[in-house]
Amino acid sequence: MARPTKTPATKGSESRETPSRENLPNPVWFKPIMFGFMLLGLAWIIVFYLSKGAFPVPGIDVGNIAIGFGFLIIGFFMTTRWR
């Protein structure tokens, strides 16, 4: 059985590593959206408490807290992808 011969690498055939999608930096809009979600959730909860349940969405009472925490959680999950 013949062994394959190794050809020496020439200068032009060097492999260049292309950055994978995971290593690329985030787009410019990522950080403002991430912090926006967190601030929106915080503001939602604060408005609910200060208005004694009358705002932001009247009639769903503690559902407003769930909505506020939902926005906060979205923002915090986005921090795991932040570079």
C-alpha positions in Angstrom: 0.0 0.0 0.0 1.4 3.3 -1.0 1.4 6.2 1.5 0.2 9.5 0.4 2.9 12.0 0.1 2.8 15.2 2.0 3.2 18.3 -0.1 4.9 21.3 1.5 2.6 24.2 2.3 3.2 27.1 0.1 2.9 30.7 1.3 -0.3 31.3 -0.7 -2.0 28.2 0.5 -2.0 29.0 4.2 -5.4 28.6 5.7 -6.8 31.6 7.3 -9.2 31.2 10.2 -12.4 32.9 9.6 -14.2 34.0 12.7 -17.2 32.0 13.5 -20.5 33.6 14.0 -20.2 33.0 17.8 -17.0 35.0 18.0 -18.2 38.1 16.1 -19.0 41.2 18.0 -22.6 42.2 18.6 -24.3 44.6 16.3 -24.6 48.3 17.3 -28.3 48.0 18.2 -27.8 45.0 20.6 -26.8 46.9 23.7 -29.4 49.7 23.6 -32.2 47.1 23.1 -30.8 44.9 25.9 -30.7 47.8 28.4 -34.0 49.1 27.0 -35.8 45.9 27.9 -34.3 46.0 31.4 -35.3 49.6 31.9 -38.7 49.1 30.5 -39.4 46.2 32.9 -38.2 48.3 35.8 -40.2 51.3 34.8 -43.3 49.1 34.3 -43.1 47.7 37.8 -42.4 51.1 39.4 -45.4 52.7 37.6 -47.6 49.8 38.8 -46.6 50.3 42.4 -46.7 54.1 42.4 -50.1 54.1 40.7 -51.4 51.6 43.2 -52.4 49.2 40.5 -54.2 51.7 38.2 -51.6 51.7 35.5 -49.9 50.7 33.1 -52.7 48.1 32.3 -55.7 48.5 34.5 -57.7 45.5 35.5 -55.0 42.8 35.4 -53.5 43.8 38.8 -50.5 41.6 39.6 -50.3 40.6 35.9 -48.5 44.0 35.5 -45.7 42.6 37.7 -45.4 39.6 35.5 -45.2 41.7 32.4 -42.5 43.9 34.0 -40.5 40.9 35.1 -40.9 39.4 31.6 -39.2 42.5 30.1 -36.5 42.3 32.7 -35.9 38.6 32.0 -35.6 39.2 28.3 -33.0 41.9 29.0 -31.1 39.6 31.3 -31.2 36.7 28.8 -29.7 39.1 26.2 -26.8 39.7 28.5 -25.6 36.1 28.0 -25.0 36.9 24.3 -23.3 40.2 24.9 -19.7 40.5 23.8 
